[in-house]
Amino acid sequence: MTSPASPASFDAPYAGDLSDDLALALRLADAADAASMSRFDSPDLDVQAKPDATFVTDADLATEEAIRAILTSERPDDGVLGEEFGTTGEGARQWIIDPIDGTHNYLKGIPMWTVLIALAIDGVPRVGVVSQPAIGRRWWAASGLGAWTNTPDGDPKRITVSNVDDVARASVSFQSIEQWRDAGELPALERLTSAVWRDRGYGDAWPYMLLAEGRLELVAEFGVKEYDIAALAPIVIEAGGAFTAFSGAHSLSERSSLATNRVLHDDFLRLLHSPA
């Protein structure tokens, strides 16, 4: 993705008004939800293996195409980075798309998958929408505009992270033991799970939203790409949390993520990076 040599902190203030961009991101999510749900749990879903041994379905392709068609019409000067069709365009503004995050759940008919849509400006994710249409949930945020989710009565609800300030009382989520083992960080995972109150694996994007709602205090992953995490960062940050790479850097390209309720971010970094 296009980014400056020294990206700003993900939670650095943004001087512009992102209201129009957020409104567009929500409309992109509407189109993506319609495309993805039209094929969900279909008996004739076409599934192909990628070179990296992951899978792609005809729904992944159709959903990204639906998003790109709107961006081509309404934001022709913006760049786009999508999981299925790569990078097009260039410049300071880049839309980052994962049309179906959790394809393996999708192709098995498991409803825990999401549409991820982000806008990064100068390498910093500023707008994020996470839509989980199979269970009727959506979360969204933009720098300076707060973090929100939908409610059963249709009204938006502002969300905030927890104020838990003791690692021993924290509830955390991690993707898989295999992920941490492959990254050479299994000892860090053992330290983490031994130090906290509760640990569980809740899936891909959903645990970050649980953190933004104040239900978890940490989520960490390895092996993630820009399109896996760009939409998550603005929501966590606007909810009052902190979002960095595992190293603590403000980067989407380190193939890792560490999201917390902010008050415990430094404590978690010390715990995870302490000598074995």
N, C-alpha and C positions, 0 to 999 in steps of 0.2 A: 504494500500500500504506500501511497505517497505520504511522507512525513518529514518534518524538519530534522536537522542534525541533532538537535537537543529538544525533544518534545516537551511541552509544558506539562506540569502536573495534571493528572486527570481531573482533579478537583479545583484547578485554578478557575477563578471567575471568568465568565465570558461576557463581553461588553455588548454583543448584539442581541437582537430579539429573535428567538428561535420558534416562535409560535406557529408561523406558517410551515416551517419544516416539520414540526411535530404533527401538525394537522395532516400534512402529506404522508408522513410515516404511518399514521393511523389508517389512512385510506389505503395505503399499500398493504397493510396488514389485513384489511377487509378483503381485498382482492386475493391475497395469498390464502386466507382462511377458506374462501370459497373454492379456490382451485384445489387445495390440499384435501379438504373434506369431501369433495366430489369423488375422490378415489380411495378414501380411507376404508380399509377392511374390504376392498373389492376382490372378488375371487379371481379376476383376470388381471390383477396388478402385475405390470411388467417389472421384473427385478433383474438387474445386471450387476456383475461384480466389477469393481474398479481395479486398477493396477495395484492399489495399496491394500487390497483384500477387503475393503469396505464395500457397501452396496449402494446403488442408486436405483430409484424407481422412476417410472414415467411421471409420478406425482411430483417428485423433486424437480424434475426438469420443467414441467408445466407450471409449477408454482413460481420458480425463479423467472421464467419467461413472462408470467403475468406481472410480476413486480417490475421487471426491466422495461416492459412496454409502457408502463405509466411514467417511469423515470425518463425514458427517451422522449416522451411527449412533453413532460412538464419541467424536467431539469436536464435539458440536453447538454449543458455545459459542465455538469457534475460527473466525476468519475464513479465507477461502480466496481466493486469487488464482490463476486458471488462464488459460492462453493462449486457450483456446477459449470459455470461458463467463464470463470476466471476474471481478469481485470480488463476493463475498457475505460478509455478516457484517462485524463490526468488533471492535476491541479490541487488546490488546497482543500476542496470539498470532495469527499468520497463516501458514497453509500456502500455499506457492508452488509451482505445478505447471506443468511443460511436459510434456504427455503423450507427445509424440514430438518431441524436439529433433533436427532433421535430416530434416524431412518430405520434402525434395526427394530425399535419398538413399533414404528409405523407399519413396517411390512409384516409384523406379527399380530397386528390388530390391537396392540396395547396403546391406550390413549395418552401415554406420557411422552409426548413429542411437542415441539414448539416451532413456530415461525419466528426467526430473529431478524430484525431490521434495525440498522444503526446508521447514523450520519457522523462521520469523523471530519473535523475541521483542523487543518494543520497537524494531523496525526493524533488528535485528541478526540475520543468519542464524546459527542455532545448531545445526541438524540438517541434514544433507545426504545424499541417496542418489542415486547415478548408476548406472543399470542399462543395460547394453548386451546385451540378451538374444540378439540374433542371433549374437553371438560368445561367449556364455556368460560375460560379465564383469560384475562389479559392484564398486562402491566406496562406502564409507559412513563417516560420522563424526558426532560430536556434541561440543560444547564440553566439554572435560575428559575425554573418553573415547577420544581417539586417532583415527587414520585407518586404515582397513582395506580390504583387497580379498580376493576369493575366490581359491582356488588349485585346480589340477586335481584334487587329492584331496579337495576339499570343505572343507578347514580354512581359517579366516580367517588372513590374514597382515597384520601391522602394516606400514604404509608410511611412509617419511620422504623428505623432499626431499634434494637433493644438497648437498654442502659446497663446490662450486665457488665460488671467491672472486675470480675474474678474468674480467672481461667478455670478454676475448679468448679464453677457453676455454669460453665459454658456448654452449649450443645452444638456439635459440629457435624459437617457432612463432607465426605470425600467420595470420589468417583469409584475407584476400585483399588484393591491391594496390588493388582498387577500393574496398574499405572504407576504407583509409587515405586514398586520394585524396579520397573524398567527405567525409571528416572534416577535410580540409585539412592532413593530417599526413604526406603522402608524403615530405617532406624528413626527417622524424623516422624514418620507416621506412628510408630510405636510409642515414641515420647508423647506425641500429641494425644493419642487415644488413652494413654495412661494418666494424663494430667487433667482431662476434662470430665464433666459430669456424664455426658452421653455422646455417643458417636453412631451415625447411621449413614448409609448411602441412599440418597433420595432420587438419584437420577442425574440428568444433564443440567438444563437451565433452571428447572424448578427449585432446587435448593437455594440458588441465589435469590430467587423471589421470596422464599421463606425467610431468608436473612433480611431482605429489605422490609418485610412485614414484621420483623422483630421476633421471629420464631426460632432462629438460629443465630450463632455468634461468629461462625467461621465456615467458609466453603473454600476448598483448594483443589486444584486439578493440575495435571501435566498432560502434554501431548495435544494441547488445544491450539487451534488456528485462530487468526484474527476474527473470522466470521463466527466462531464459536462463542466469543466473549465480548465483542465490541458492543452489542446491544445491552449486555448485562451491566456494564460499568456505569453508565449514566443513571440507571435506576437505583443501583446500590448507593452511589454517591449522593444523589438527590434525596434519598431516604435517610441520609446522615451517616452512611457507612464509608468504609475505605476500600479501594480496589487497586491492587498492584499485581505485578508478576510475583512469583514465589520468592524472588530475590529481594523484593521491596521496590523494584524499579517501576516507573510509570511507563509501561511498554505493552503493546499488544503483540509484539513479535517474538517474545521469549519462550513461547509455547508452554506457558504456565499461567496460573492465576491464583490470587489469594485475596479473598473478599472477607471483610470482617465488619463488626459493628463500630469500628473506628476506635473506641475507647480501649479495646484489647489488641489493636493491630500490632503495636510495638512489642507487647508481651508475647504474642504468638510468633512474631519474627524471631525473637530471642530464643524461644522454646524450640522452634523448628530448626534453627541454625546453630544451636549450642553444640559443643564438641560431643562426640559419641561417648 
